[in-house]
Amino acid sequence: MALGIALGVYLEKHQLGVGFGEQTGFILTRNPDTVRAPDIEFLREERIPAEGFGMEYFDGAPDLAVEVLSPSNRPGSMRRKIDQYFAAGTRLVWVIDFRKRTFVVHAPRRTPVTLDESDALDGEDVIPGFHYEIAQLFARVRRE
């Protein structure tokens, strides 16, 4: 939640768009439908429907998807998920690994970059000006 709160406050202050939690689904493909619900996601202001959001899934990909690795996540399934996001138009994916205390930053046509507690996340051109010290997220997480 800490990252989601910091991101939400930043988005609200700068009116860049809307952040969502894992309860929001995004339709990445049709026939067959592929729906993903990242742990945190962001949608730029200009992509928000004029009539607002309803209870249905959003037809399209988020601009930013944040996935938290769980013990059941397999590397191949996470890679497929990331590929699906990019094929549908997602511009940035952050994968959080609490066990390793790292973030892996994925962007289309770019080698993934692993960040640790000495680094800061950067919203790049997706969320301009957003910076988040990774140590903040892991400050209260017990080392294993």
C-alpha positions as CSV (number, residue, x, y, z in Angstrom):
1,M,0.0,0.0,0.0
2,A,2.8,2.4,0.7
3,L,3.8,2.7,-2.9
4,G,0.2,2.9,-4.0
5,I,-0.4,5.8,-1.6
6,A,2.7,7.7,-2.6
7,L,1.8,7.2,-6.3
8,G,-1.9,8.2,-5.7
9,V,-0.9,11.4,-3.9
10,Y,1.6,12.3,-6.6
11,L,-1.0,11.7,-9.4
12,E,-3.7,13.7,-7.6
13,K,-1.3,16.6,-6.9
14,H,-0.1,16.8,-10.6
15,Q,-3.4,15.7,-12.2
16,L,-1.7,13.2,-14.4
17,G,-4.3,10.5,-14.3
18,V,-5.8,7.8,-12.0
19,G,-4.2,5.0,-10.0
20,F,-6.0,1.8,-9.2
21,G,-5.6,-1.2,-7.0
22,E,-5.8,-4.9,-7.8
23,Q,-9.6,-4.8,-7.9
24,T,-9.6,-3.1,-11.4
25,G,-9.3,-5.3,-14.4
26,F,-7.9,-4.3,-17.8
27,I,-8.9,-6.2,-21.0
28,L,-5.7,-6.6,-22.9
29,T,-7.1,-8.7,-25.8
30,R,-10.4,-9.8,-27.2
31,N,-11.5,-13.2,-28.6
32,P,-10.3,-14.8,-26.5
33,D,-10.5,-12.1,-23.8
34,T,-7.4,-11.7,-21.6
35,V,-8.0,-9.7,-18.5
36,R,-5.3,-8.6,-16.1
37,A,-5.6,-6.9,-12.7
38,P,-2.1,-5.7,-11.6
39,D,-1.5,-5.0,-7.9
40,I,-1.2,-1.3,-8.8
41,E,-1.9,0.4,-12.1
42,F,-2.0,3.8,-13.6
43,L,-4.0,5.3,-16.5
44,R,-3.1,8.7,-18.0
45,E,-5.6,11.5,-17.7
46,E,-6.3,11.7,-21.5
47,R,-7.3,8.0,-21.5
48,I,-10.0,8.3,-18.9
49,P,-13.4,8.0,-20.4
50,A,-15.4,11.3,-20.5
51,E,-18.3,9.5,-18.8
52,G,-16.0,8.1,-16.1
53,F,-15.6,4.6,-15.0
54,G,-18.2,2.0,-14.4
55,M,-18.1,-1.4,-12.8
56,E,-16.9,-3.2,-16.0
57,Y,-13.3,-3.9,-16.9
58,F,-11.4,-1.2,-18.7
59,D,-11.0,-1.9,-22.4
60,G,-7.3,-1.5,-22.9
61,A,-4.0,-1.7,-21.0
62,P,-2.8,0.4,-18.1
63,D,0.1,2.8,-18.8
64,L,1.9,1.5,-15.7
65,A,1.4,-2.0,-14.2
66,V,2.9,-3.0,-10.9
67,E,3.1,-6.6,-10.0
68,V,4.1,-8.0,-6.6
69,L,5.7,-11.5,-6.9
70,S,4.2,-14.1,-4.7
71,P,5.7,-17.5,-3.9
72,S,3.4,-19.1,-6.5
73,N,4.6,-16.9,-9.4
74,R,6.8,-18.7,-11.9
75,P,9.3,-16.7,-13.9
76,G,7.8,-17.9,-17.2
77,S,4.2,-16.9,-16.3
78,M,5.4,-13.4,-15.1
79,R,7.3,-13.0,-18.4
80,R,4.1,-13.9,-20.4
81,K,2.2,-11.4,-18.3
82,I,4.7,-8.6,-19.0
83,D,4.7,-9.5,-22.7
84,Q,0.9,-9.3,-22.7
85,Y,1.0,-5.9,-21.1
86,F,3.4,-4.5,-23.7
87,A,1.6,-6.0,-26.6
88,A,-1.6,-4.2,-25.4
89,G,0.2,-0.9,-25.0
90,T,1.5,-0.7,-21.4
91,R,4.5,1.5,-21.3
92,L,6.1,0.5,-18.0
93,V,6.0,-2.5,-15.6
94,W,7.5,-2.6,-12.2
95,V,7.8,-6.1,-10.6
96,I,8.4,-6.0,-6.8
97,D,10.1,-9.0,-5.2
98,F,9.8,-8.6,-1.4
99,R,12.1,-11.6,-0.7
100,K,15.0,-10.1,-2.7
101,R,13.9,-6.6,-1.7
102,T,14.1,-5.5,-5.4
103,F,12.2,-3.9,-8.2
104,V,12.7,-5.0,-11.7
105,V,11.8,-2.2,-14.2
106,H,10.5,-3.3,-17.6
107,A,9.9,-1.1,-20.6
108,P,9.2,-2.2,-24.2
109,R,12.3,-2.9,-26.3
110,R,14.6,-2.3,-23.3
111,T,16.6,-4.7,-21.1
112,P,15.0,-5.0,-17.6
113,V,16.8,-3.1,-14.9
114,T,16.9,-4.4,-11.3
115,L,16.8,-1.8,-8.5
116,D,17.5,-2.4,-4.8
117,E,17.1,-0.4,-1.6
118,S,19.9,2.0,-2.5
119,D,18.0,3.1,-5.6
120,A,14.9,5.1,-6.4
121,L,12.0,4.4,-8.8
122,D,11.6,6.9,-11.6
123,G,8.3,7.4,-13.3
124,E,10.2,8.1,-16.5
125,D,8.0,9.6,-19.3
126,V,5.0,7.6,-18.1
127,I,4.7,9.5,-14.7
128,P,7.0,12.5,-15.2
129,G,8.7,13.7,-12.0
130,F,7.7,10.7,-9.9
131,H,10.5,9.4,-7.7
132,Y,10.2,6.9,-4.9
133,E,13.0,5.8,-2.6
134,I,12.8,2.0,-2.6
135,A,14.2,1.8,0.9
136,Q,10.9,3.4,2.1
137,L,8.9,0.4,0.8
138,F,11.1,-2.2,2.5
139,A,11.8,-0.3,5.8
140,R,9.3,-2.3,7.8
141,V,9.8,-5.7,6.0
142,R,11.7,-8.2,7.9
143,R,14.9,-9.5,6.3
144,E,14.8,-13.2,5.6
